C-alpha cells in the first residue's frame, strides 16, 4: 500500500499498489518496479487497511535494521 492525497488534498488515503521485488538485502526486500520517487509506503497496520482507507501520517520512522532489533 502507498499513501496518496485525496482529490481535495486534505486527507491521505491508502492505495493498493502492485510491486515487483528482488532478493532481500540486509533483511529488507528490494523493490524493483511499481513505486515512483516520492511514494510513501505504508509499513504498519496493513492487516486493517483496504484500498481507499483514510490514513494518519506518523513522522516517526518505524523501520529498523535487523541488527538494531534486540535479541533475547
GIZI-V889089 format. One record per residue. N is the residue number from 1. RES is the residue in one small letter. SS is DSSP state (helix for helix, strand for strand, loop for the rest). BURIAL is 1 if it has 16 or more other C-alpha atoms within 10 Angstrom, else 0. Layout:
BEGIN
n:N res:RES ss:SS burial:BURIAL
n:N res:RES ss:SS burial:BURIAL
END
This chain:
BEGIN
n:1 res:x ss:loop burial:1
n:2 res:x ss:strand burial:1
n:3 res:x ss:strand burial:1
n:4 res:x ss:strand burial:1
n:5 res:x ss:strand burial:0
n:6 res:x ss:loop burial:0
n:7 res:x ss:loop burial:0
n:8 res:x ss:loop burial:0
n:9 res:x ss:loop burial:0
n:10 res:x ss:loop burial:0
n:11 res:x ss:loop burial:0
n:12 res:x ss:strand burial:1
n:13 res:x ss:strand burial:1
n:14 res:x ss:strand burial:1
n:15 res:x ss:strand burial:1
n:16 res:x ss:loop burial:0
n:17 res:x ss:loop burial:0
n:18 res:x ss:loop burial:0
n:19 res:x ss:loop burial:0
n:20 res:x ss:strand burial:0
n:21 res:x ss:strand burial:0
n:22 res:x ss:strand burial:0
n:23 res:x ss:strand burial:0
n:24 res:x ss:strand burial:0
n:25 res:x ss:strand burial:0
n:26 res:x ss:loop burial:0
n:27 res:x ss:loop burial:0
n:28 res:x ss:strand burial:0
n:29 res:x ss:strand burial:0
n:30 res:x ss:strand burial:0
n:31 res:x ss:strand burial:0
n:32 res:x ss:strand burial:0
n:33 res:x ss:strand burial:0
n:34 res:x ss:loop burial:0
n:35 res:x ss:loop burial:0
n:36 res:x ss:loop burial:0
n:37 res:x ss:loop burial:0
n:38 res:x ss:loop burial:0
n:39 res:x ss:loop burial:0
n:40 res:x ss:strand burial:0
n:41 res:x ss:strand burial:0
n:42 res:x ss:loop burial:1
n:43 res:x ss:loop burial:0
n:44 res:x ss:loop burial:0
n:45 res:x ss:loop burial:0
n:46 res:x ss:helix burial:0
n:47 res:x ss:helix burial:0
n:48 res:x ss:helix burial:0
n:49 res:x ss:loop burial:1
n:50 res:x ss:loop burial:0
n:51 res:x ss:loop burial:0
n:52 res:x ss:loop burial:0
n:53 res:x ss:loop burial:0
n:54 res:x ss:strand burial:1
n:55 res:x ss:strand burial:1
n:56 res:x ss:loop burial:0
n:57 res:x ss:loop burial:0
n:58 res:x ss:loop burial:0
n:59 res:x ss:loop burial:0
n:60 res:x ss:loop burial:0
n:61 res:x ss:loop burial:0
n:62 res:x ss:loop burial:0
n:63 res:x ss:loop burial:0
n:64 res:x ss:loop burial:0
n:65 res:x ss:loop burial:0
n:66 res:x ss:helix burial:0
n:67 res:x ss:helix burial:0
n:68 res:x ss:helix burial:0
n:69 res:x ss:loop burial:0
n:70 res:x ss:loop burial:0
n:71 res:x ss:loop burial:0
n:72 res:x ss:loop burial:0
END
